[in-house]
Amino acid sequence: MRKFIPPTLLTMAAAVALTFSMATPASASDWGGYANPASGSCATNFLVKQTDVGTWAGNSWQKLGTLQIKWSNGCPGNYARFQAAGSLMPRYIGISIHGQAAPYNKAGANEEYTTVAYTKVIKLNQSSDRVCAYLDVGVARPNSLPQSVPTTLVASQVLCA
């Protein structure tokens, strides 16, 4: 015996599937935060902490870029920023920043085929509150590496300050 599925459920399922298939690449204004650190009103940004991001490719460590936590004076708060190394072009970048104390503000972005990605600025309850930035990045294998290395170099990084 075959189960009957109401037409409204089929219509809703089709609409959801269509929405996801038409999704556009994300931008720095993806979610959370309250200000774009690249805007003129958010001028005077300071580096809080940074770390190199990389992975082992064959027998050598390949730097993929730099993850930073920055402070914006103009729009008081922190944001995360990733800069790809040299001529590398990331296939994807997932980046977020999270306050580790109440009110636990957060922001994030998902980017494709760009060399710089950043989140919006998040406010902290106190400027001394701890924040952590999270990064997932995938970069096409540079031509300088042997064909035995996978076509995409992948790295994840956490940075707290």
Secondary structure, 3 states (H helix, E strand, C coil): CCCCCCHHHHHHHHHHHHHHHCCCCCCCCCEECCECCCCHHHCCEEEEEEEEEEEEECCEEEEEEEEEEEEECCCCEEEEEEEECCCCCEEEEEEEEEECCCCCCEEEEEECCCCEEECCEECCCCCCCCEEEEEEEEEECCCCCCCCCCCEEEEEEEEEC
